[in-house]
Protein backbone atom coordinates (compact mmCIF):
# COMPACT_ATOMS: atom_id res chain seq x y z
CA UNK A 1 0.00 0.00 0.00
CA UNK A 2 1.36 3.41 -1.00
CA UNK A 3 0.97 6.15 1.55
CA UNK A 4 0.50 9.85 0.78
CA UNK A 5 4.16 10.59 1.32
CA UNK A 6 5.20 7.94 -1.18
CA UNK A 7 2.69 9.24 -3.74
CA UNK A 8 4.24 12.68 -3.49
CA UNK A 9 7.71 11.19 -3.95
CA UNK A 10 6.59 9.17 -6.99
CA UNK A 11 4.95 12.26 -8.49
CA UNK A 12 8.26 14.10 -8.17
CA UNK A 13 10.06 11.22 -9.87
CA UNK A 14 7.50 11.26 -12.70
CA UNK A 15 8.11 14.99 -13.20
CA UNK A 16 11.84 14.32 -13.57
CA UNK A 17 11.18 11.54 -16.08
CA UNK A 18 8.86 13.82 -18.06
CA UNK A 19 11.63 16.44 -18.20
CA UNK A 20 14.26 13.99 -19.49
CA UNK A 21 13.59 14.20 -23.27
CA UNK A 22 13.50 18.01 -23.09
CA UNK A 23 16.79 18.10 -21.19
CA UNK A 24 18.33 15.80 -23.80
CA UNK A 25 16.98 17.84 -26.72
CA UNK A 26 18.05 21.25 -25.43
CA UNK A 27 21.36 20.41 -23.75
CA UNK A 28 24.07 22.65 -25.19
CA UNK A 29 21.51 24.89 -26.94
CA UNK A 30 21.19 28.63 -26.47
CA UNK A 31 18.03 30.02 -24.89
CA UNK A 32 17.39 33.76 -24.77
CA UNK A 33 15.10 34.91 -21.97
CA UNK A 34 13.53 38.35 -22.21
CA UNK A 35 12.93 39.16 -18.57
CA UNK A 36 10.44 41.91 -17.69
CA UNK A 37 7.12 42.81 -16.11
CA UNK A 38 6.06 41.90 -12.58
CA UNK A 39 8.69 39.15 -12.37
CA UNK A 40 11.29 41.92 -12.15
CA UNK A 41 9.48 43.90 -9.46
CA UNK A 42 8.29 41.18 -7.06
CA UNK A 43 11.34 40.00 -5.10
CA UNK A 44 10.02 36.46 -4.63
CA UNK A 45 9.27 36.09 -8.33
CA UNK A 46 12.65 37.57 -9.20
CA UNK A 47 14.48 35.03 -7.04
CA UNK A 48 12.46 32.16 -8.53
CA UNK A 49 13.26 33.28 -12.08
CA UNK A 50 16.97 33.27 -11.25
CA UNK A 51 16.66 29.79 -9.74
CA UNK A 52 14.93 28.65 -12.95
CA UNK A 53 17.81 30.08 -14.98
CA UNK A 54 20.24 28.25 -12.69
CA UNK A 55 18.53 24.95 -13.41
CA UNK A 56 18.59 25.58 -17.16
CA UNK A 57 22.32 26.20 -16.89
CA UNK A 58 22.99 23.15 -14.71
CA UNK A 59 21.24 20.76 -17.11
CA UNK A 60 23.46 21.93 -19.95
CA UNK A 61 21.58 24.76 -21.64
CA UNK A 62 23.19 28.13 -22.40
CA UNK A 63 20.87 30.87 -21.08
CA UNK A 64 21.22 34.51 -22.11
CA UNK A 65 19.18 37.11 -20.21
CA UNK A 66 17.89 40.32 -21.80
CA UNK A 67 16.11 42.45 -19.22
CA UNK A 68 13.83 45.44 -19.28
CA UNK A 69 13.27 48.02 -16.57
CA UNK A 70 10.46 50.28 -17.76
CA UNK A 71 8.64 50.46 -14.42
CA UNK A 72 11.83 51.32 -12.56
CA UNK A 73 12.76 53.97 -15.13
CA UNK A 74 9.34 55.62 -14.76
CA UNK A 75 9.70 55.56 -10.97
CA UNK A 76 13.12 57.21 -11.06
CA UNK A 77 11.94 59.81 -13.56
CA UNK A 78 9.32 60.90 -11.03
CA UNK A 79 12.05 61.23 -8.43
CA UNK A 80 13.89 63.56 -10.80
CA UNK A 81 10.70 65.54 -11.44
CA UNK A 82 10.18 64.29 -15.00
CA UNK A 83 6.96 62.90 -16.43
CA UNK A 84 7.14 59.79 -18.61
CA UNK A 85 5.78 60.28 -22.12
CA UNK A 86 4.96 57.44 -24.49
CA UNK A 87 4.03 57.43 -28.17
CA UNK A 88 2.68 54.14 -29.51
CA UNK A 89 4.17 52.35 -26.52
CA UNK A 90 7.65 53.83 -26.98
CA UNK A 91 9.19 56.04 -24.31
CA UNK A 92 10.07 59.52 -25.59
CA UNK A 93 13.75 59.73 -24.68
CA UNK A 94 15.55 63.06 -24.47
CA UNK A 95 19.15 63.34 -23.26
CA UNK A 96 18.19 63.49 -19.58
CA UNK A 97 15.74 60.60 -19.88
CA UNK A 98 18.44 58.53 -21.57
CA UNK A 99 20.81 59.26 -18.67
CA UNK A 100 18.17 58.11 -16.20
CA UNK A 101 17.41 55.00 -18.26
CA UNK A 102 21.07 54.02 -18.46
CA UNK A 103 21.51 54.56 -14.72
CA UNK A 104 18.45 52.49 -13.81
CA UNK A 105 19.15 49.69 -16.30
CA UNK A 106 22.72 49.43 -15.01
CA UNK A 107 21.38 49.15 -11.45
CA UNK A 108 18.88 46.46 -12.50
CA UNK A 109 21.57 44.66 -14.47
CA UNK A 110 23.98 44.41 -11.57
CA UNK A 111 21.26 43.36 -9.13
CA UNK A 112 20.48 40.38 -11.38
CA UNK A 113 24.17 39.50 -11.63
CA UNK A 114 24.40 39.69 -7.83
CA UNK A 115 21.42 37.34 -7.40
CA UNK A 116 23.03 34.84 -9.75
CA UNK A 117 26.29 35.05 -7.85
CA UNK A 118 24.42 34.29 -4.60
CA UNK A 119 23.27 30.93 -5.96
CA UNK A 120 26.60 30.01 -7.49
CA UNK A 121 26.20 31.11 -11.11
CA UNK A 122 28.90 32.93 -13.06
CA UNK A 123 27.25 35.91 -14.73
CA UNK A 124 28.49 39.06 -16.47
CA UNK A 125 26.37 42.18 -16.89
CA UNK A 126 26.76 44.14 -20.12
CA UNK A 127 24.73 46.45 -22.35
CA UNK A 128 24.26 46.55 -26.09
CA UNK A 129 27.01 49.18 -26.20
CA UNK A 130 29.68 46.66 -25.24
CA UNK A 131 31.83 45.31 -28.06
CA UNK A 132 29.36 46.55 -30.66
CA UNK A 133 26.73 44.07 -29.50
CA UNK A 134 23.74 46.16 -30.63
CA UNK A 135 24.15 48.83 -33.31
CA UNK A 136 21.09 51.00 -33.89
CA UNK A 137 19.64 53.81 -35.94
CA UNK A 138 17.15 56.39 -34.73
CA UNK A 139 13.65 54.98 -34.52
CA UNK A 140 10.62 57.10 -35.42
CA UNK A 141 7.03 56.51 -34.36
CA UNK A 142 4.60 57.27 -37.18
CA UNK A 143 7.12 59.77 -38.48
CA UNK A 144 7.52 61.49 -35.10
CA UNK A 145 10.97 62.07 -33.59
CA UNK A 146 10.89 60.43 -30.15
CA UNK A 147 14.49 61.18 -29.23
CA UNK A 148 17.18 58.64 -28.45
CA UNK A 149 15.14 55.53 -29.16
CA UNK A 150 16.98 53.00 -31.26
CA UNK A 151 16.01 50.45 -33.88
CA UNK A 152 18.49 47.58 -34.08
CA UNK A 153 20.25 47.35 -37.43
CA UNK A 154 22.92 44.81 -36.51
CA UNK A 155 23.89 42.52 -33.64
CA UNK A 156 27.43 41.21 -33.17
CA UNK A 157 27.44 38.12 -30.97
CA UNK A 158 31.24 38.00 -30.50
CA UNK A 159 31.17 39.07 -26.85
CA UNK A 160 28.31 36.66 -26.11
CA UNK A 161 30.16 33.78 -27.76
CA UNK A 162 33.22 34.52 -25.62
CA UNK A 163 31.21 34.65 -22.41
CA UNK A 164 29.29 31.44 -23.18
CA UNK A 165 32.48 29.59 -24.12
CA UNK A 166 33.90 30.51 -20.71
CA UNK A 167 30.81 29.33 -18.84
CA UNK A 168 29.35 32.77 -18.05
CA UNK A 169 25.70 33.77 -18.31
CA UNK A 170 25.38 37.09 -20.20
CA UNK A 171 22.91 39.56 -18.64
CA UNK A 172 22.13 42.32 -21.13
CA UNK A 173 20.66 45.80 -20.68
CA UNK A 174 18.82 47.13 -23.79
CA UNK A 175 20.98 50.16 -24.56
CA UNK A 176 22.59 50.34 -28.00
CA UNK A 177 25.10 52.45 -29.89
CA UNK A 178 24.18 54.62 -32.86
CA UNK A 179 25.81 53.50 -36.11
CA UNK A 180 26.33 57.06 -37.27
CA UNK A 181 26.67 59.25 -34.17
CA UNK A 182 27.98 56.65 -31.65
CA UNK A 183 25.47 58.03 -29.17
CA UNK A 184 23.62 55.81 -26.71
CA UNK A 185 20.04 54.82 -27.56
CA UNK A 186 17.27 53.26 -25.51
CA UNK A 187 15.98 50.05 -27.15
CA UNK A 188 12.69 48.27 -26.60
CA UNK A 189 13.74 45.17 -24.64
CA UNK A 190 11.60 42.86 -26.82
CA UNK A 191 13.38 44.17 -29.93
CA UNK A 192 16.77 43.70 -28.28
CA UNK A 193 15.95 40.12 -27.27
CA UNK A 194 14.82 39.24 -30.80
CA UNK A 195 17.98 40.70 -32.34
CA UNK A 196 20.19 38.82 -29.88
CA UNK A 197 18.32 35.54 -30.31
CA UNK A 198 18.77 35.85 -34.07
CA UNK A 199 22.47 36.72 -33.76
CA UNK A 200 23.29 33.69 -31.59
CA UNK A 201 20.98 31.34 -33.55
CA UNK A 202 19.04 30.57 -30.37
CA UNK A 203 17.05 27.37 -30.05
CA UNK A 204 14.48 29.17 -27.89
CA UNK A 205 13.41 32.75 -27.29
CA UNK A 206 11.25 33.14 -24.18
CA UNK A 207 9.28 36.25 -23.24
CA UNK A 208 8.43 36.53 -19.53
CA UNK A 209 5.58 39.04 -19.44
CA UNK A 210 2.44 40.00 -17.54
CA UNK A 211 0.13 38.19 -19.97
CA UNK A 212 -0.79 34.51 -20.09
CA UNK A 213 -0.24 34.10 -23.83
CA UNK A 214 -2.25 34.42 -27.03
CA UNK A 215 -6.03 33.96 -26.87
CA UNK A 216 -8.56 33.27 -29.62
CA UNK A 217 -10.83 35.59 -27.61
CA UNK A 218 -8.97 37.93 -25.21
CA UNK A 219 -12.11 38.11 -23.06
CA UNK A 220 -12.29 34.34 -22.62
CA UNK A 221 -9.35 32.84 -20.72
CA UNK A 222 -10.38 29.32 -21.80
CA UNK A 223 -9.34 30.15 -25.40
CA UNK A 224 -5.60 30.22 -24.70
CA UNK A 225 -3.66 28.92 -27.71
CA UNK A 226 -0.94 26.57 -26.45
CA UNK A 227 0.87 26.09 -29.77
CA UNK A 228 0.80 27.72 -33.18
CA UNK A 229 2.90 27.81 -36.34
CA UNK A 230 4.35 30.96 -37.90
CA UNK A 231 1.58 30.89 -40.51
CA UNK A 232 -1.10 30.64 -37.82
CA UNK A 233 0.49 33.49 -35.87
CA UNK A 234 0.44 35.64 -39.02
CA UNK A 235 -3.24 34.79 -39.53
CA UNK A 236 -3.99 35.99 -36.00
CA UNK A 237 -2.41 39.33 -36.89
CA UNK A 238 -4.01 39.63 -40.33
CA UNK A 239 -7.45 38.77 -38.97
CA UNK A 240 -7.21 41.29 -36.14
CA UNK A 241 -7.44 38.62 -33.43
CA UNK A 242 -4.59 40.22 -31.48
CA UNK A 243 -4.03 43.88 -30.71
CA UNK A 244 -2.57 46.22 -28.13
CA UNK A 245 0.70 45.14 -26.56
CA UNK A 246 0.41 41.61 -27.95
CA UNK A 247 0.60 42.76 -31.57
CA UNK A 248 4.25 43.95 -31.55
CA UNK A 249 5.26 40.92 -29.47
CA UNK A 250 3.75 38.53 -31.99
CA UNK A 251 5.37 40.42 -34.86
CA UNK A 252 8.71 40.17 -33.04
CA UNK A 253 8.21 36.42 -32.58
CA UNK A 254 7.50 35.87 -36.26
CA UNK A 255 10.47 37.99 -37.35
CA UNK A 256 12.84 36.14 -35.01
CA UNK A 257 11.71 32.75 -36.30
CA UNK A 258 12.01 33.82 -39.92
CA UNK A 259 15.61 34.74 -39.09
CA UNK A 260 16.60 31.41 -37.59
CA UNK A 261 15.21 31.12 -34.05
CA UNK A 262 13.66 27.65 -33.73
CA UNK A 263 10.82 28.37 -31.32
CA UNK A 264 9.41 31.25 -29.32
CA UNK A 265 7.47 31.09 -26.06
CA UNK A 266 5.31 33.76 -24.42
CA UNK A 267 4.83 33.08 -20.71
CA UNK A 268 3.16 34.68 -17.73
CA UNK A 269 6.12 35.64 -15.56
CA UNK A 270 3.75 36.20 -12.62
CA UNK A 271 3.40 32.43 -12.31
CA UNK A 272 6.18 30.90 -10.22
CA UNK A 273 8.57 28.69 -12.21
CA UNK A 274 6.74 29.35 -15.48
CA UNK A 275 10.08 29.08 -17.29
CA UNK A 276 10.66 25.53 -16.06
CA UNK A 277 7.06 24.48 -16.69
CA UNK A 278 7.29 25.60 -20.30
CA UNK A 279 10.74 24.15 -20.96
CA UNK A 280 10.43 20.78 -19.24
CA UNK A 281 6.80 19.61 -19.23
CA UNK A 282 4.72 18.13 -22.03
CA UNK A 283 1.73 20.41 -21.58
CA UNK A 284 3.68 23.55 -20.76
CA UNK A 285 2.00 26.90 -20.22
CA UNK A 286 1.59 30.08 -22.21
CA UNK A 287 1.85 30.10 -26.00
CA UNK A 288 4.59 28.46 -28.04
CA UNK A 289 5.22 29.31 -31.69
CA UNK A 290 6.92 26.35 -33.33
CA UNK A 291 8.34 25.53 -36.72
CA UNK A 292 7.52 21.89 -36.12
CA UNK A 293 6.31 19.69 -33.21
CA UNK A 294 8.95 18.89 -30.59
CA UNK A 295 8.25 15.16 -30.38
N, C-alpha and C positions, 0 to 999 in steps of 0.2 A: 504493500500500500504506500502510495506517495503522499507525503504530507505537504502542507502549503509551502513550507520552506524549500523543499525539494522542487516543487513546481516552479517557484521563482528562479531557482538555480538553473533548471532545465530551459526555462524561457530565455535566460541570459545566454546560455550556450547556443540556442537556436538562432538568436540574434547575431552571434559571432559567425555561425555557419552561413547565415544569409549574406553576411558582409563579404565572405571569402572571395566569390567570383569578381566582385567590384574592386577589392583590394588587388587581386591578380591583374585585372584589366588596366587599372590606372597607376600601378606602381611604376615609378620613374617618369610619369607624365606631368606636364605643367598644368596647374590650375590657377587661374586668376580670379581673385575674390574682390569684388567691388563692395567695400564695407561702408555703410552709411545708415542714416535714419536713426530710429530709437535705439538700435543695438549699439550705437556709439555714445549714447547719452546715459542710458541705464547702466550703472556700474556692474550689476550682476550679469546682465546680458553681455556686456563687453568682455567680462572675464570668461564667460562660457564660450564666446566666439573664439577667443584666443586659445582656449583648451581644445576646441574643435580643430583649429589650425594645427595645433601641436600634434594631434592624432593623425591628421592627414600627412604631416611630415614624417612621423614615426613609422607609418606603414609604407613609406617609400615614395609618396607623391612629392611634387615640388611646388609648394604654394607661393604665390606672389600676391601681396595685398596692395590694393589701391583704395585709399580712403577719401571720404569727403570731409565735411566740417561746416556745412552751411549754417546749421543752427548755432554753433559756437561763434561763427563769424558775425552773424546778426546780433548775438548777445554782446559781443565786444564792441561792435559799432555803436550800440546804444550807450555803452560806457564812455565812448569817445564823443558822444553827442551827435552821432550821424544816424540818419534814417536809411534803412535798406530800401533800395528801389529795384524792382524787377520788371523786365520787359520780356514777355513770352517765356517766363520761367528762368531767364538769365539775369544774373545780378549785374546791374550797372556798376562798373568798376573804374572809378577815377584813381589818380595816383595814391591818394590817402587810403582809399578802400583797399587797393592792392597791397599796400604796406600792412594794413590790418589783417588781410587774408593770409599773407605770407607768414606773419607772426603767429596767428592762430593755428594754421595748418602745420607749422613747424612744432608747435606745442603739442598738438594732437599726435603728430607723427612720433615724437619722442616718447610720449606716454604709452603708445602701443608697443614700441620697441622695449620699453622698460617692463611692461607686462609680460612680454615674451621671455625676456631675460629671467624674470622671476620664476618661470616654470621650466627653465632650462633650455630654451631655444636660442639659437644664434640668429639675430636679426640685425639688419642695417637699414636705417631710415634715410631716404633720399627724396629729392623732388625731380620733376621732369626737366629741371635745368641741368642736372648733373650729367656730365659726359654726353651732352646732346641727346638725352633720352627722348624728350618730346620737343620737337620744333613746331612752331605755330605761326599762323598769320592772323591778323585781326579779324574777328568774327563780327558780322553785322546781324541785326535782328530786323527783318523786314525792311532792310535798307537803312535802319537807324544805327548811328554810332553809339555803342554802349561801353566805350572805353577800352580798358585793357582786358578784354575777354578774348581768349584764343581759340582758334580752330586748328586741330592737329593736322599738319601736312606731312609729317614724317616721324617715325619712331625708330630709334637706334637701340637695339637690345644688347649691345656689347657689355654695358655695365651689369645688366641683369644676368647675362650668361656667366660673367666672371663671378658674381656673387653666388649663383646657384651651383656652379662647379666647385666652390669652396664651402658648400654646405650652409650658406646663409639664406635667410628668408628676406627678400626685399620688401620694404614697406614704403610706399610711394605716395607723396603728396602731389595733387594735381595742379602744379604750377609749371608752365612751360616757358621756352625762350623764343622770342620773335626771330624769324629767319632773316628779316631785313634790318631791324633796329636793335636786335639783341636785348630787348627790354623784356622784363618779366610779364607774363600774362596768366590770368586766372583761367582755368579750364574746367568745364563741367566734368565732374568725376566719372560719370557714365562714359563720356566720350574718351576720357583718358584710359579707362579700363579696356574699352574696345580696341583702342589703338595698341595698347600694350599686349593684349591677348593675341592680336593679329601678328605683332612683331615677333613674339616668342613661339608662334604656332601652337597655342595652348590647346590642350585636349578639352578643357572645360573653362567656361567663363560663367561665374556665379554672381548674381546681383542680390545682395542682402538689403531689402527695402522694408517699407512699412505697408506693403500690400501683399495679399496672399498669392497673387498670380494673375493669370488672364481668365476672365469669365466670359461665357457666351452672353450672359445677361448680368451686368455689373450690380444690379439690384437683387440678384438671386445667388446667394453664396453656394447653392448646391450645383451651380453650373460651371464650377472651376474646371478648366481644361488642363489635364495632367500632362499630356504630351501633344505636340504638334510638329509638323514639318515646316520647312521654310515657306513652301507654297501656301500652306494653310495659314501661317502667320501673316503672309502678304494679303491673303483673302480677308482676314480679320480687319486689316487696315483699309483695304479698298472698299469694303462693305460698310465701313463706319462703325464696326462693332466696338472698337477701342477708341478712346479719346483721352483728353487731359494729359496727366503725367505718364500714363502708360504708352501713349503713342510714340514719343521719342525713344522710350526704352525698347519698344518692340522694333522700331526702325534700326536702333543700334544693334540689337541682337541679330537681325537679318544681315546687316552689313558685315558684322564680324564673321558670321558663318560663311558668307560669300567669299570672304578673304582668308579662309582657312581654318577658323576655329571649328572644332568638331561638334560641340554641343553647348547650349547656353541654358542656364537655369535662373528663374526668377523666384526668390524665396522670401517668405515673411521673416525678417530678422528678429521680430518680436517674440517668435517662438523659440524657446530654448533648444539648442542643438539642432536647429533646422538644417545646418550645413551637413552634419553627419547623417541625418535622416534622408536627405536627398542623395547624398553620395553613396551610401552603403545599404540602403534598403530597397526592396523590389518595388514597393508602392511609391515610396518617396513622398514629397510634398511639393506644393507650388506648381509651377509650370516649367516643363522642359521642352526646348526646341531642339529636335534631333534631325540629323541627316539620314539616319537609319536606326532601327531598333538596336538596343544594347545586346540583347541575348535572344 
